Amino acid sequence: MCGICGLFHTKDNSVIERETIERMKARLEHRGPDDEGTHLDGGVGLGFRRLSIIDLAQGHQPMYNEDSTVVLVFNGEIYNHLELRDELVEKGHEYKTGSDTETIVHLYEEEGISCFSRLNGMFAVALWDSRKKQLVIARDRLGIKPIYYFWKDDTIGFASEIKALFESGLIEPDVSKEAIAEYLIFRYTAGEDSFFSGVRNLLPGHILICDDSGIRDESFWDLPQVTEPADIGLEEGMSRLEELLDQSVNLRLMSDVPLGTFCSGGVDSSLVTALASQYTGSNLNTFSVGFGESDYDESRYAKVVSERYKTNHHPLMVNVEDFADLLPKMIWYNDEPLNHPNSVQIYQISKLAREFVTVVLTGEGADELFGGYPRYLMLGVLGGFNCLPTQVRKVIGLLMSLVPHRKVRKLSGYMPLSIREAAALNSSFINWNTVSPLLIDDYDLSAILEKRLGLTDLTGFSSDRALDYLYRVELRTYLVSILNRQDKMSMAASIESRVPFLDHRLVEWALGLNSHLKHGKLGNKLIVKKLGEKWLPKEVIYRQKSGFGVPLSIWFREKNGLGRYLDLLTADDCRVGRFVNIDNLRKLIRDHLSGNADNSELIWTLMNLELWYRIFIEKSSF
């Protein structure tokens, strides 16, 4: 796991200065504390910071082909590199190292940009082909590894983290106002958009090709189209899921350094831990987070799993003071306002894990693949009202919005919408009717939803298969934001995190399942829970989902906790006042502190936006 960066002047002959690449690299040091490297060739410069995982002695980057006409910097892991290596050696390619990085170089020589579709792994790659005078940037299928870029005056800059781009001296941090409304509704921006004007995400499964003709974006993989779900039963489905997940876990144990699992006590991470323990025995380290607030504490379930599989378990208790102390630092590491509060505890558990291991396996992705969130059931509820006239649904929605329950109020915002629009809104946290009166500028909700729906092919969309299409939308929107959080917070502690549920072969298979294997009488994620019965105690499987939550509502009322930042939001010079109505904001905070309402979700996003603006736009320190 590493950090990569670089610049390429596509039209002129001006030279990239070493000092510029060194500045960009320095911003990524936490991603790669073990080694560094630079390649300069006139108008192109590549930078690299290394966290050593495979071939510790010889895996230095940039990596070159035999005649040094192809040079590559790479962040990630390729799990099938040994299989590809054998094939490439047979074709006459000469290896100098045992690293997976070199396999990408030789595979590109052999197959060009189509090589990326052969890779099983997580990756962000930048490759300079000096023969073609072409820079190629690629991102893995699901977006596990991030890569950002800007295009300005015939120059492209790229980096694993946005903050490194500003060190180029070619762009300055400037807020993208288009991101504000989307963030307040969803807690993240989807697709190519970032929080900074002019800075873009390369989409998952895409390649950016840069040369003297400009830049062009091509897709090398997309979510498979499923005309008809697979006609298989639960037992057959469980068997295949176990086979695919076991293979994926085993592949992701590939490492020349110690590894472990983040075992939260939920069924997904516990199942990954159980499967991993088959191969590691008692050498497996597991890590969990707990809270003093019992309603949010899952650590007892993690302990049950650890005892069953005899892992070396390391629990961590999180308190409000440490959480609040770390918040500004985590926003800096994240580049953008945090989406989920548990970003902070992911960093904390990663710091603990770094004392024992360099690699961890996590359960990320299972909820999005197999329908693990209770909110997925809302489309079914909405379908029951869909036969009613739009005006009637609007009235019902208005009445529901008066109910003081977050999920009911969220559903109220769905009522006037089509099933298709509701699928795009599913991962929202705040009702648009709550956000809209706060905003100073006008925003079009339908435009935001259409942008998000446009990130995946919904050809043949029909309301009777709404859940099947919902999974596709979530994999291209919400999941990418979750993976971004996991990457940034773990890499801030120099930890590599791997996600077995997101092996692309498992993803392709899961998307072809009939939704009745995901939702049943036992609730969401049926097939995963039934498989879990083979490996885990039922008390771990069948319990209320916590979602790795944080007691925000309580902590905002504590002055030594998150309450310390509320003064920034109520001050006359509040930076959020550039985007929202201050009087309405102050009322939200007063109502929350008095106990008249729980506005913690919205206060969380506004507080993050306030701190982010001060840290990145004004360059303030905390």
Protein Blocks (a to p, Z undefined) as FASTA:
>chain_A
ZZddddddfkbmcdcdfklmmmmmmmmmmmommbccdddehjaccddddddfbhkllmcc
cdddfkopaccddedddfklmmmmmmmmmnopacfbfcfklmmmmmmmmnommlmmmpgc
ddddddddfklopacddddfkomagcddddeehiacddfbfklmmmnopaccdddfklmm
mmmmnopaehjbdfbehiacddehiacdddfkbpadddfbdcdddfbacdddfklmmmmm
mmmmmmmmmmmmgccbdcddddehpaklmmmmmmmmmmnmmmbccdddddfblklmcklm
mmmmmmmnopacddddddfklmmmmmmmmmmmnopacfblklmmmmmmmmmmmmmmmbdc
dfehjlmmnopafklmmmmmmmmmmmpcfklmmmmmmmmmmpccfklmmmmmmmmpcfkl
mmmmmmpmbdfklmmmmpmbdcdfklmmmmmmmmpccehiafklmmmmmmmmmmmmmmmm
mmmmmmmmmmmnopacddfklgfklmmmmmmpcfklmgcfkoghklmmmmmmmmmcfklm
mccdeklpacfklmmmpmklmmlmmmmmmpmklmklmmmcfklmmmmmmmmmnopacckl
mmmmmmmmmmmmmmmmnopaZZ
